[in-house]
Structures are given as structure tokens and as C-alpha cells.
């Protein structure tokens, strides 16, 4: 049965669909229906291009550089900003029926549906239209951004004449497409208004290619299209291609007369390549070759390869839920989006919005390594490796940044596209050094989960060592032998320039210990990096002496030194329309009071789970629940994980409901700028680390599974050293199934278990003690109830 979700999307287990055209919410649908493979991203715009919310055709890593505006200059401020820009748009296929241009706002739209198929990896559209003069046609289109052909996107466009008519299909490439520019600085607006200059164009047969270069960042992009045309009638269609004199537009036009019942089919392939070093001819040839290679197999092969690649992913990654159907849909939608944002990125990272929109200017942040990489490591490890190798490939930029800041090692950028720092707000960027530990933590998790010694030797040791050096130069020793990190900003951006932020200190501690262990495992690499035995010992000493503040009076870990002594924010006097707080209150007021934008200390309870007792976790969670306003999409997943750990399973489900429907229901009102990829990754985390109780550490994988009353069964998979472990949870027991490979040791609650392939093990779930009173949140900031988000099915 197909039901309708909060924002009109159909509720089905393996797809997300909508009926009709809601012009008020087009931008939202364009993000939800966006397709990507980690290299190419196409927003879910209508084929004809209009109406639209925001057009979007992106290549991962392509940006324009612009001046960074400051009210006052300061030493160490980045001089240049970076913004993602559209490349030549190859989505466009316009239709004329007779001499009437098809537009969903004109004539009569008899039917219209779009469906994102999570198993086929396609966006399908089916519509019936009657032109203003009464001619009827049916249009079906299927769009793919290929997982098998990294540079290729494809469209299959079929027009069926219900009444006899002439049909013209105009397929286009369009560069420098007019887009809304939201940047406040007029210089940046002018630069981004028309960022491309044409350097080459060509047209032959049904094919055309445009090559452009950015005016400032010096990146060249080639976009090539070709077409195959099939006609069910007897008249051969006319096909013509041309390029405009400016080189910003290429058109392939197909014209045919159709009798009633006849069809015209156009298959369009678009190849995308970019480089900062390749010649125009080489870039053009690569884009055209990518199209030619994909066309050799034809549309059916492209579609079969797409389904096959997703089948491989779902074999491990699929999460099966015996519970609300909308939760099942939301979980698969989230995993699909994480997959398609990453599968072919290849020595790149994933921007905060993936390739579904230009939000956050296309930048990569710390949340990729903190939230997305754990999912990839457990379900798509080759993509995790590529992202970490990208961090390694741009390490020289981070070393230069550390030198500029008078520090040793490498200072990784808070927000970036090409590895250089692109954030101009230093309290939440330069001071947020925890980005180094987040990347280091991702390295340690990846190596433990995969056993990839080659990666550790070639990239991991250096990433860990250069980050360890940063902590040593950033920290200080006190007279009692304690090691401190002063003047840093943790994940909570409503607190800045704090001393001994617990999350940062514990994450740095793990980084230092991991760097020392990796250097000892690979002495030849350590020697090449000039890492000495004394330096390794220094890392270990600093880790052992790391200061972790504790408020003995309240029996609570403060978020940072002295935090619990600050005045508590007046939540009762804060009205609902004053959230997000950062948009209505000065930062200095936020910084000096206890109010938490997003999980910080609570995030530490998860990331550094072995550093806290169960009692400390329970007290800390309750305390910070009353302070956390969740003005960030990153918070709910972490709160869900810890709520489940301390026994508040219904609250954990409410937080899961919020993060699972964040983009589908546009809860923050900004999904039109692109999906929240880290939050989507958090959906998987809330299930596996929350209800599955999964934790990763030096001793291996641990599970403490428990289900809320509304979920009657749960199954998920993780990859361990190349093998798939499936975990099947019921309220009373959990079954662990190892598919293949060498035996694996896990811990179920406090029981160590050796798993062997083909020999599932079922273990009972011990009774849950009373969790105590349900924690309360700030006035008006309780999570969205699961019953509201999922319905009562």
C-alpha cells in the first residue's frame, strides 16, 4: 500500500515518489530527487528546466575562488574563499508538441509522477499532457548518474503521441546558466554570476562538446553529449546539432511526425571531466570517450550495471525494520544518499550537501569524517579509503596552514573544497582543531575494520603523526604534570575558545595513542617522517596526562573547564521564532552561557565511550539534554545513540524519527539548498550504535542491542576485514551471522563470542533495569515524536 508522507512523498519501502507538481516546493524535491555518483551530481530538476527551484549540475571539486570579505583584517585569516559552481548543464531536454512548448504550468497536466528508485538507482518520470490546443502526449523519462561509468549521466526520454502530432525534442548543454547568487559581498556576486569562459566547442552528428575554464581558480571542465534516436513509425526523424557563437550552449534537435500511438525515444549520454592541468584537447577527448564507451553497451547495459552495483551495496548495507513503514523507507533513503554521494568520488571528499545542492558553498567539513566515514567504513570501505587518501593528498596545505599559525604538524581545514582553509570565522574554524582528531579517528577506525596495512603504511601513519604533532605544539603542561588544550572550540558552536573541551581532549588523546602505536608498527615510515623514539614517547606521555575536567560538586563532566559554573540560558524567555539562536542573539551572549547548539559532551560519550562509566554517561546525558537546543542537524543522531545506551529507548526513537525525516519533511526549511549528508549518515548510526549498541575499539566490536516498543525486529550488516556480519535483533535475543572469512571475535553485552562463517550464534538480551525519569529538553525543543513522524502503523 502506498501512503503519503508529511511532505507528499509516497511511503514505499524501496522508493520515494511524488504525484503532481508543487511549484512552491520544487527546490525541496530537486534535492530529494537528486542523483550523484560522488563525481557527478545532478539535482532533480524537471527535464525541460522550467519551472525550477534551483538548477544544479556539479562536479566534485570544481569551484570558483573569490575574495574573502572581512569587516577587519587579522593575521592568519584566509585570503580567498571557495564556492561550488554549476558546470555545463546536460540535463536539459525540451519538448515542443506542434508549435507549443511543453510546460507543466500551461495546457493541462493530466498526470505527473516522479519516483526515485532506491534499488535501480534511477529517477523515473511519467506524465500526460494536453497542449493548449488540445493535443495529447505521454512522456516517460528515466535518469541515471552512472555508478559504473564515473563521468557519465544518462537520460532515456520517450514521447508517445496520443493524438497525431509533430514533435520536436531539443536536447541541450548550457553553461553560465543564470542562478540566484546569495553571497552578500558585491565582488563575489559579480564573480559568481558568470564564472566560466568558453575555450572550445564542437558539434558533429548528434554529438556536441563544450569546454570552459573558470576565471579565477583555473579549473577546466569538458562536458560532452551524444544521442541515440529510435522511432516506432516509418518516417526517419530529422536530427541536427549546433553550438552558439559564444560557446555557452549546444543543441541537438530531433523532429518527427507521429501518428497516434507512435513513439520517439531519445537516449542522451553526457560525459563530464575536469582538471587543473590537462590540455583542452585531452580533457575534451576524455569526456567524449567516456560517452562513447558507455554507448557501446546501450541503455539496457547502463541500467543493468546501475542495479548490479546497488545490489552489491544492499547485500551488506540494507537495514530491515519490523516497525513503522516510513522508518523503513527513511533508512533506505538515507543509506542510498550516502552511497551515491561517495561511490565514485575517488580521491575526493563528500561536501556537506553532497552533490545535491550548493548549500555550505560546496564545502567539506569535520562531520564527513565524524559521521559519514564510519558508515562508509562499515558498508563501502573502498570509498572510505579514497576519502582518507584525499586528506593525505592535500596534507601539504594543512602543513602550510600549521606553519602560518606557528604550530607544528598539520592544521586541517575547517571547511574546504581543495584542501585549503576556506572559512573566515576563526572562533568556529581556526580554533576548532578537533577536525584533526576527527580525521585521525576515522583513520584508526578504518584500519581496525579493514586490516588495510597498505593504507596505514602509505597514508595513515603520516596523517596520524602530523596531527599528533599539532596537539603537542598546541597543548601545555601544568606544574602538576597535566596536559591541557586551551583556547579551542569543540563541536558545540555556541561555545568557543574554551579550555580543555572534553570532546577535543579525549579525541586528541585517542589520536596521540593511535599515532604512537602506528609509528611503532611501521618504524620505516616513522623514520622517513623523522619521528623519533623520544617523540613517540612524548605522544604517549601527553595522552596519559590529558586533562579531562570533572565537576565533583555536580558529579558531571563539564563540556569544558568551568562550563558548568556559567549562567544557564533563559530558555523560558526564548520564543520559538528565535531559533536558530545564532540568527537572533550575538555570539558573545551565547558563548558565555550554558546553551548547547549540538551534541558536544554527549558526542564524547559516544566517540570516547571507554572513558566514561555507565553512571557518568547517564548523569551527563540528562544534564546536557536540558541545555541542548539542536540548532544543528548533526545533534539528533548523537543524542539518539546515547539515549538508547542509557536506557531511554522511546526518546532514542524520537531522535531517530527527527533525523530520519529531516530532509524528507524539510524540517529545517533548507533542504532546497541540498540534503544534509552527515545527518543522513546519522540515521544508520542511530540504528546500529543506538539500538544495536555497536561500539568499535581496540578490543574489537561490541554490541548491546535493545529495541524500543514500536520496533519488533531489526537487522543490519557491517563489513569486518572484507566479510559481512549480519546482526538480527529481536526484543528477546540477537543472532550474529558471519558470511565468510576467518573467525571474528565480538562482545555481546559482557560475553565474548567467536563467530565462524556458516555458524550463526543466538544470544539472549539481558533485562533492562529502570532507566530513571525521562530527561527533559529546553522549552519547546523536545524532539519530534516518532508517532508524528512515522504515523502509528
C-alpha positions in Angstrom: 0.0 0.0 0.0 1.3 3.4 -0.9 0.7 6.1 1.7 1.6 9.8 1.7 4.3 11.3 3.9 4.3 14.6 5.6 5.6 16.5 2.5 3.6 14.5 0.0 6.1 11.8 -0.8 4.7 8.3 -1.2 5.6 5.9 1.6 7.1 2.8 0.0 10.0 0.6 1.2 12.2 0.9 -1.8 11.4 4.2 -3.4 10.5 7.8 -2.8 7.9 9.3 -5.1 5.5 12.2 -5.5 2.4 12.9 -7.6 1.7 16.2 -9.3 3.9 19.3 -9.4 4.1 21.6 -6.4 5.9 24.7 -7.7 6.2 26.1 -4.2 8.4 23.2 -3.1 10.4 22.4 -6.3 13.7 23.2 -4.6 13.0 20.7 -1.9 12.0 18.0 -4.4 15.1 18.7 -6.5 17.3 17.9 -3.6 15.5 14.8 -2.6 15.4 13.6 -6.3 19.0 14.5 -7.0 21.3 11.8 -8.5 25.0 11.5 -8.0 27.9 9.1 -8.0 30.4 11.2 -6.0 31.9 12.7 -9.1 28.9 14.0 -11.0 25.8 15.4 -9.3 22.5 16.4 -11.0 19.8 18.0 -9.0 16.3 16.6 -9.6 15.2 19.4 -11.9 12.5 18.8 -14.4 13.8 17.7 -17.8 12.7 20.8 -19.5 14.4 23.1 -17.0 11.4 25.2 -16.1 9.8 25.7 -13.7 12.6 25.1 -11.3 13.7 25.9 -7.8 17.5 25.9 -8.3 19.3 24.3 -11.3 22.2 22.2 -10.3 24.9 20.2 -12.2 28.0 19.7 -10.2 31.4 18.1 -10.4 33.1 17.1 -7.1 36.0 19.5 -6.6 35.0 22.1 -9.1 34.7 25.6 -7.6 35.4 29.2 -8.2 37.8 31.2 -6.0 36.7 34.6 -4.7 38.0 37.3 -2.3 37.2 36.6 1.4 35.4 39.6 2.8 36.2 40.8 6.4 35.0 43.7 8.4 38.5 43.8 9.9 41.6 42.1 8.7 43.5 39.8 11.1 46.7 37.7 10.9 46.1 34.2 9.7 42.7 34.9 8.1 42.3 33.0 4.8 42.6 35.4 1.9 40.4 33.5 -0.5 37.0 31.8 -0.3 35.8 28.9 -2.4 32.3 28.3 -3.8 30.9 25.4 -5.8 29.6 26.4 -9.2 27.4 24.7 -11.8 29.2 23.1 -14.7 27.5 22.9 -18.1 24.0 21.6 -17.6 23.4 18.4 -19.6 20.0 17.6 -18.1 18.0 19.7 -20.4 15.6 18.1 -22.8 12.9 20.5 -24.0 9.7 19.3 -25.9 7.5 21.0 -28.4 4.2 19.5 -29.3 3.3 21.0 -32.6 4.4 24.6 -32.0 3.5 24.5 -28.3 6.4 24.3 -25.8 5.7 21.7 -23.1 5.4 23.4 -19.7 3.7 21.9 -16.7 2.1 25.3 -16.0 0.5 25.6 -19.4 -2.2 23.5 -21.1 -3.5 20.6 -18.9 -1.3 18.3 -16.9 -3.4 15.2 -16.9 -1.0 13.2 -14.7 2.5 13.6 -13.3 4.6 11.4 -11.1 8.3 11.1 -10.2 9.9 8.3 -8.4 13.4 7.8 -7.0 14.1 4.0 -7.2 16.5 3.0 -4.4 17.3 -0.4 -5.9 17.6 0.6 -9.6 19.4 3.9 -8.8 17.1 5.8 -11.2 14.8 8.8 -11.2 11.7 8.0 -13.2 9.1 10.5 -14.5 5.7 9.7 -16.1 3.3 12.4 -17.3 0.4 13.0 -19.5 -0.1 16.5 -21.0 -2.7 18.1 -23.2 -1.4 21.1 -25.1 -3.3 24.5 -25.1 -4.7 23.5 -28.5 -5.8 20.1 -27.2 -3.1 17.7 -28.5 -2.3 14.9 -26.0 1.0 13.2 -25.4 2.5 11.0 -22.8 6.2 11.5 -21.7 8.3 9.0 -19.8 11.9 9.8 -18.8 14.4 7.8 -16.8 17.6 9.5 -15.5 20.8 7.8 -14.3 24.0 9.1 -12.9 26.1 6.1 -13.6 28.0 4.1 -10.9 29.8 2.0 -13.5 30.9 5.0 -15.7 32.2 7.6 -13.4 31.9 10.6 -15.8 28.6 9.7 -17.3 25.0 10.7 -16.7 22.2 9.4 -18.9 18.6 10.1 -19.8 16.1 8.0 -21.7 13.3 10.2 -23.0 10.2 8.7 -24.6 7.3 10.7 -26.1 4.1 8.8 -27.1 1.5 10.6 -29.3 -2.0 10.1 -28.0 -3.1 12.3 -30.9 -1.3 12.6 -34.2 1.1 15.5 -34.0 4.6 16.8 -34.9 7.1 16.5 -32.0 10.4 18.4 -31.6 12.8 17.4 -28.9 15.6 19.8 -28.1 18.5 18.4 -26.1 21.0 21.0 -24.7 24.2 21.7 -22.9 24.1 25.1 -21.2 26.9 26.9 -19.4 26.8 30.1 -17.3 23.1 29.4 -16.6 21.6 32.3 -14.6 21.4 31.3 -10.9 20.5 33.1 -7.7 23.6 34.4 -6.0 23.1 34.8 -2.3 26.6 36.0 -1.2 26.4 39.4 0.5 29.6 40.8 -1.0 29.1 42.5 -4.4 32.5 41.5 -5.6 31.7 37.8 -5.0 28.2 38.2 -6.6 29.8 39.6 -9.8 32.4 36.9 -10.0 29.9 34.0 -9.4 27.3 35.4 -11.8 29.2 34.2 -14.8 32.2 32.2 -13.6 33.0 30.4 -16.9 34.9 31.4 -20.0 34.5 29.3 -23.1 37.7 27.8 -24.5 36.4 25.2 -27.0 33.2 23.9 -28.6 32.4 21.4 -31.3 29.3 19.7 -32.8 29.1 16.7 -35.1 26.2 14.4 -35.9 24.1 14.1 -32.8 27.0 14.9 -30.5 28.5 18.2 -29.1 31.1 19.2 -26.5 31.7 22.4 -24.6 35.0 23.1 -22.8 35.1 26.0 -20.2 37.6 27.4 -17.8 36.9 29.2 -14.5 38.1 32.8 -14.4 39.9 32.6 -11.1 40.5 29.1 -9.8 41.9 27.9 -13.1 39.9 24.7 -13.5 38.9 23.4 -16.9 35.7 21.4 -17.5 34.7 19.4 -20.6 31.0 18.3 -20.9 30.1 16.2 -23.9 26.7 14.8 -25.1 25.7 12.3 -27.7 22.3 10.7 -28.6 20.7 7.6 -30.0 17.2 8.1 -31.5 14.6 5.3 -32.1 11.2 5.8 -33.7 8.3 3.4 -33.8 6.9 4.9 -37.1 8.0 4.8 -40.7 9.4 8.3 -41.1 13.0 8.8 -40.2 13.4 11.7 -37.6 15.4 14.7 -38.5 18.4 15.3 -36.3 20.5 18.5 -36.3 23.2 19.8 -33.8 24.6 23.3 -33.4 26.7 25.4 -31.0 26.0 29.1 -30.3 28.8 31.5 -31.2 29.7 32.2 -27.6 30.3 28.6 -26.9 27.9 28.5 -23.9 25.2 26.4 -25.5 24.9 23.4 -27.7 21.7 21.9 -29.1 20.7 18.6 -30.7 17.3 18.9 -32.2 15.1 15.9 -33.1 12.0 16.5 -35.2 9.4 13.9 -36.2 5.7 13.5 -37.2 4.0 10.9 -35.0 0.7 9.1 -35.7 -1.5 8.3 -32.7 0.2 5.5 -30.7 3.7 6.1 -32.2 6.7 6.9 -30.0 10.0 8.7 -30.4 12.8 7.7 -28.0 16.0 9.7 -27.4 18.8 8.3 -25.2 21.1 11.0 -24.2 24.5 10.4 -22.6 26.5 13.2 -21.0 30.2 12.9 -20.1 31.9 15.2 -17.6 35.7 15.7 -17.0 37.6 18.4 -15.2 41.3 19.2 -14.4 43.6 22.0 -13.4 46.4 20.7 -15.5 45.2 18.8 -18.6 45.1 20.4 -22.0 41.8 21.3 -23.7 42.2 18.6 -26.3 42.9 15.9 -23.7 40.0 17.0 -21.5 37.7 17.0 -24.5 38.8 13.6 -25.6 38.2 12.1 -22.2 34.7 13.4 -22.0 33.8 12.2 -25.5 35.5 8.8 -24.9 33.5 8.3 -21.7 30.3 8.8 -23.6 31.4 6.5 -26.4 32.4 3.8 -24.0 29.0 3.9 -22.2 27.1 3.9 -25.5 28.8 0.6 -26.6 26.6 -1.3 -24.2 23.5 0.8 -24.7 20.8 1.9 -22.3 19.9 -1.5 -21.0 23.5 -2.3 -20.1 23.9 1.1 -18.3 20.7 0.4 -16.3 21.7 -3.2 -15.5 25.1 -2.1 -14.3 23.4 0.5 -12.1 21.2 -2.1 -10.5 24.0 -4.6 -10.1 26.2 -2.1 -8.2 23.4 -1.2 -5.9 22.7 -4.9 -5.3 26.2 -5.3 -4.1 25.8 -2.4 -1.7 22.5 -3.5 -0.3 23.8 -7.0 0.4 25.7 -5.6 3.4 24.2 -2.2 4.0 20.5 -2.9 3.9 18.7 -2.3 7.2 15.5 -4.2 7.7 13.0 -3.0 10.2 9.9 -4.7 11.6 8.2 -1.5 12.5 6.9 1.7 11.0 7.0 1.6 7.2 8.0 5.2 6.9 11.0 4.5 9.1 12.0 1.6 6.8 11.7 4.0 3.8 13.7 6.8 5.5 16.5 4.5 6.5 17.0 3.1 3.0 16.7 6.6 1.5 19.4 7.8 3.9 21.7 4.9 3.0 21.1 5.4 -0.7 22.1 9.0 -0.4 25.3 8.3 1.5 26.2 5.6 -1.1 25.6 7.8 -4.2 27.4 10.7 -2.6 30.5 8.6 -2.2 30.7 5.6 -4.5 32.8 7.1 -7.3 34.4 10.2 -5.6 37.9 8.7 -5.9 40.5 10.9 -4.1 37.9 13.4 -3.1 35.8 14.1 -0.1 32.0 14.5 0.3 30.7 18.1 0.6 28.3 18.8 3.4 25.4 18.7 0.9 26.9 16.0 -1.2 26.3 16.9 -4.9 22.6 17.7 -4.3 22.9 21.5 -3.9 25.2 24.4 -3.4 24.5 24.8 0.4 27.5 25.5 2.6 29.2 26.6 -0.7 30.0 23.0 -1.5 32.5 22.7 1.4 33.7 19.6 3.2 33.6 19.8 7.0 34.6 17.7 10.0 31.2 16.0 10.0 32.2 13.9 7.0 34.9 12.1 8.9 32.9 12.1 12.1 29.6 10.9 10.8 29.8 9.7 7.1 33.1 7.8 7.1 32.1 5.4 9.9 29.1 4.4 7.7 31.3 4.0 4.6 33.9 2.1 6.5 31.3 -0.4 7.6 29.4 -0.7 4.3 31.5 0.7 1.4 35.1 0.6 2.6 36.8 1.4 -0.7 35.0 4.8 -0.7 36.2 5.5 2.9 39.8 4.7 1.8 39.5 7.1 -1.2 38.3 9.9 1.1 41.1 9.4 3.6 43.7 9.2 0.8 42.4 12.6 -0.4 43.0 14.0 3.1 46.5 12.7 2.8 47.0 14.1 -0.8 46.3 17.6 0.4 48.3 17.4 3.6 50.8 19.9 2.4 48.1 22.6 2.5 47.5 21.6 6.2 51.2 21.8 7.0 51.4 25.2 5.4 48.4 26.3 7.5 50.0 25.0 10.7 53.2 26.9 9.9 51.1 30.1 9.4 49.6 29.5 12.8 53.0 29.0 14.4 52.3 25.3 15.1 53.9 22.1 14.2 52.4 19.2 12.2 49.3 19.9 10.1 46.3 22.0 10.8 43.5 20.5 8.8 41.0 23.0 7.3 37.6 23.5 8.9 35.8 24.0 5.6 37.4 23.4 2.2 37.0 22.1 -1.3 40.6 21.7 -2.4 42.3 21.3 0.9 43.0 24.9 1.7 41.2 26.7 4.5 38.1 28.5 3.2 36.5 29.6 6.5 36.6 33.2 7.6 35.1 32.9 11.0 38.0 31.9 13.2 36.3 31.1 16.5 34.4 28.3 14.8 37.0 27.3 12.3 40.7 28.0 13.2 40.0 27.3 16.9 38.0 24.1 16.1 41.1 21.9 16.0 39.1 18.8 16.7 38.9 18.4 12.9 42.4 16.8 13.2 41.2 14.3 15.8 38.1 13.5 13.8 40.2 12.6 10.7 42.6 10.7 12.9 39.7 8.8 14.5 38.4 7.9 11.0 41.9 6.6 10.1 42.0 4.4 13.2 38.5 3.0 12.7 39.2 2.3 9.0 42.4 0.4 9.7 40.8 -1.7 12.6 37.7 -2.5 10.5 39.5 -3.4 7.3 43.0 -4.5 8.3 44.3 -2.4 5.4 48.0 -2.3 6.3 49.0 -0.8 2.9 46.8 2.2 3.5 48.1 2.6 7.1 51.7 2.5 5.8 51.2 4.7 2.8 48.9 7.4 4.3 47.6 6.6 7.7 50.8 6.9 9.7 51.5 10.3 8.2 48.0 11.6 8.9 48.2 10.4 12.5 51.7 11.7 13.1 51.2 15.2 11.7 48.0 15.5 13.8 49.8 14.3 16.9 52.5 16.9 16.3 49.8 19.6 16.1 48.4 18.6 19.6 51.9 18.6 21.1 52.5 22.2 19.9 49.0 23.3 20.8 49.0 21.9 24.3 50.7 22.9 27.5 51.9 21.1 30.6 51.0 22.4 34.1 53.1 22.2 37.2 51.3 19.0 38.4 52.1 17.2 35.1 48.8 17.6 33.5 48.4 18.2 29.7 46.0 20.9 28.6 44.5 22.1 25.3 43.5 25.7 25.8 41.6 28.2 23.6 39.8 25.6 21.4 36.3 25.2 20.1 34.5 21.9 20.3 31.6 20.6 18.2 29.2 22.9 20.0 29.5 26.2 18.1 27.6 28.1 20.8 30.7 27.7 23.0 34.1 28.9 21.6 37.7 29.5 22.6 37.3 27.2 25.7 39.9 25.5 27.8 40.1 21.7 27.9 37.0 20.9 25.9 36.3 17.3 26.9 35.4 16.1 23.4 38.6 17.7 21.9 40.9 16.4 24.7 39.6 12.9 24.6 39.7 12.8 20.8 43.2 14.2 20.8 44.1 11.5 23.4 42.9 8.8 21.0 44.9 10.5 18.2 48.1 10.6 20.2 47.8 6.9 21.3 46.9 5.8 17.8 49.8 7.7 16.2 52.3 6.2 18.7 51.0 2.7 18.0 51.0 3.1 14.2 54.6 4.6 14.3 55.7 1.6 16.3 54.1 -0.8 13.8 55.8 0.9 10.9 59.2 2.1 12.0 60.5 2.6 8.5 57.6 5.0 7.8 58.2 6.8 11.1 61.9 7.2 10.3 61.0 8.7 6.9 58.8 11.2 8.7 61.6 12.0 11.2 59.5 10.6 14.0 61.9 9.6 16.8 61.5 7.3 19.7 61.5 10.3 22.0 58.7 11.9 20.0 56.6 8.7 20.2 57.2 8.6 24.0 56.1 12.2 24.2 52.9 11.4 22.4 52.2 8.6 24.9 53.0 10.8 27.9 50.7 13.6 26.7 47.9 11.1 26.1 48.3 9.6 29.6 48.4 13.1 31.2 45.5 14.5 29.1 43.2 16.7 31.3 39.6 15.6 31.4 37.7 18.1 33.6 35.1 16.7 36.1 32.7 18.8 38.2 32.8 16.9 41.5 30.2 19.0 43.1 27.6 18.1 40.4 29.1 14.7 39.5 29.1 15.8 35.9 31.8 16.2 33.2 31.7 19.9 32.2 31.7 20.4 28.4 34.9 22.4 29.0 36.8 23.7 32.1 34.4 25.8 34.1 31.4 25.3 31.8 29.0 24.2 34.5 29.7 27.3 36.5 28.4 29.6 33.7 24.9 31.1 33.8 22.2 28.9 32.2 20.5 30.3 29.2 17.0 31.6 29.8 15.1 29.1 27.7 11.6 30.1 29.1 12.1 33.6 27.8 13.2 32.4 24.3 10.3 32.2 21.9 10.0 29.5 19.2 10.7 32.1 16.4 14.0 33.0 18.0 15.6 29.7 16.9 18.1 29.3 15.4 19.6 31.3 18.3 22.6 32.3 16.2 20.3 34.3 14.0 18.8 36.3 16.8 21.4 36.7 19.5 25.0 37.9 19.5 27.7 35.2 19.7 29.2 36.8 22.8 26.0 36.2 24.7 25.8 32.6 23.5 29.5 32.0 24.3 29.2 33.0 28.0 26.2 30.9 28.9 25.2 27.3 29.2 23.3 26.6 25.9 24.4 23.8 23.5 23.8 24.1 19.8 24.7 20.5 19.1 25.9 17.4 20.9 29.4 18.0 22.3 30.0 16.4 25.6 27.2 13.9 24.6 29.2 13.2 21.4 32.2 12.5 23.5 30.2 9.9 25.4 29.9 8.1 22.1 33.2 8.8 20.4 35.3 8.1 23.5 32.9 5.6 25.0 35.5 3.8 27.0 36.4 7.0 29.0 33.2 7.1 31.0 31.4 4.8 33.4 27.7 3.9 32.8 26.7 6.2 35.7 28.7 9.1 34.3 27.0 8.7 30.9 23.5 8.6 32.4 24.1 11.7 34.5 25.8 13.6 31.7 23.1 12.8 29.2 20.4 14.0 31.5 22.2 17.2 32.3 23.0 18.2 28.7 19.6 17.2 27.4 18.3 20.2 29.4 20.8 22.5 27.6 20.8 21.3 24.0 18.6 23.2 21.5 19.6 21.2 18.4 20.1 24.2 16.1 22.3 21.8 14.1 21.2 18.8 12.0 24.1 16.9 13.5 22.8 16.7 17.0 19.8 14.4 17.0 21.7 11.3 15.8 24.3 11.5 18.6 21.5 12.2 21.2 19.7 9.1 19.9 22.7 6.9 20.3 23.3 7.9 23.9 19.6 7.9 24.8 19.5 4.3 23.7 22.7 3.4 25.6 21.4 4.8 28.9 18.0 3.1 28.5 15.7 5.8 27.2 14.7 3.8 24.2 11.5 5.8 23.4 13.4 9.1 23.5 16.1 7.5 21.2 13.4 6.6 18.7 12.0 10.2 18.8 15.5 11.5 18.0 15.8 8.9 15.2 12.5 10.0 13.9 13.7 13.6 13.7 16.9 12.9 11.9 15.3 10.3 9.6 12.7 12.7 8.3 14.9 15.8 8.4 15.2 16.1 4.6 12.1 14.2 3.5 10.0 16.6 5.5 12.4 19.6 5.2 12.3 20.1 9.0 14.9 22.9 8.9 13.5 24.6 5.9 16.7 24.5 4.0 16.7 21.1 2.2 16.2 23.1 -1.0 19.9 24.0 -0.7 20.8 20.3 -0.7 20.5 17.3 1.5 22.2 17.0 4.9 24.5 14.1 4.1 26.1 13.8 7.6 22.6 13.8 9.2 21.5 11.1 6.7 24.6 9.1 7.8 23.5 9.6 11.3 20.3 7.7 10.6 22.3 4.5 10.2 24.4 5.3 13.2 21.3 5.9 15.4 20.2 2.4 14.5 23.5 0.5 14.7 25.2 2.3 17.5 21.9 3.2 19.2 19.6 0.3 19.1 22.4 -2.1 18.1 24.6 -0.8 20.8 27.6 -1.2 18.4 30.9 0.2 19.6 34.3 0.0 17.9 37.5 -0.1 20.0 40.9 -1.6 20.4 39.3 -4.8 21.7 37.0 -5.2 18.6 33.3 -4.8 18.0 30.9 -4.7 21.0 27.1 -4.9 20.8 24.5 -4.1 23.4 21.3 -4.4 21.4 17.9 -3.2 22.7 14.7 -2.3 20.8 12.1 0.3 21.6 8.5 -1.0 21.9 7.5 0.3 18.4 10.2 -1.7 16.7 9.6 -5.5 16.8 12.7 -6.6 14.9 15.9 -5.0 13.3 18.6 -6.4 11.1 21.7 -4.7 9.7 25.1 -5.6 8.3 28.7 -4.4 8.8 31.9 -5.3 6.9 34.7 -6.6 9.0 38.0 -7.3 7.2 36.1 -7.8 3.9 33.5 -10.1 5.4 29.8 -9.3 6.0 28.4 -9.7 9.5 24.6 -9.6 9.8 23.1 -8.7 13.1 19.4 -9.7 13.6 17.8 -8.3 16.8 14.5 -9.2 18.4 13.3 -7.9 21.8 14.5 -11.1 23.5 17.7 -12.1 21.6 20.2 -11.3 18.9 21.6 -13.6 16.2 25.0 -12.9 14.7 25.8 -14.4 11.2 29.2 -14.2 9.6 29.1 -14.7 5.9 32.7 -15.8 5.1 36.3 -15.4 6.0 38.3 -16.0 9.2 36.6 -16.3 12.6 35.7 -12.9 14.2 35.6 -12.2 18.0 32.8 -9.9 19.2 31.4 -9.0 22.6 27.7 -9.3 23.2 27.0 -7.2 26.4 29.8 -8.6 28.5 30.1 -12.0 26.8 33.0 -12.6 24.4 31.9 -14.7 21.4 33.9 -16.2 18.5 31.9 -16.2 15.3 32.6 -18.6 12.4 31.2 -18.5 8.9 28.1 -20.6 8.4 27.5 -20.9 12.2 25.1 -18.3 13.4 25.1 -17.6 17.2 21.9 -16.5 19.0 22.3 -14.9 22.4 19.7 -13.6 24.9 19.2 -10.0 25.7 19.5 -9.4 29.5 16.7 -7.5 31.2 17.0 -3.7 31.2 16.9 -2.0 34.6 14.8 1.1 35.2 16.5 4.0 33.3 15.1 6.6 35.6 12.9 9.7 34.7 12.9 10.6 31.0 15.3 13.6 30.6 13.7 17.0 29.7 14.8 19.3 26.9 14.8 23.1 26.8 11.3 24.7 26.5 9.9 24.0 23.0 12.9 21.9 21.9 11.8 18.4 22.6 12.5 16.0 19.6 9.8 15.3 17.1 7.7 12.4 18.4 8.1 9.2 16.4 4.3 8.8 16.2 4.1 12.1 14.4 6.9 11.4 12.0 6.1 7.8 11.2 2.4 7.6 11.9 1.0 4.9 14.1 1.4 1.9 11.8 
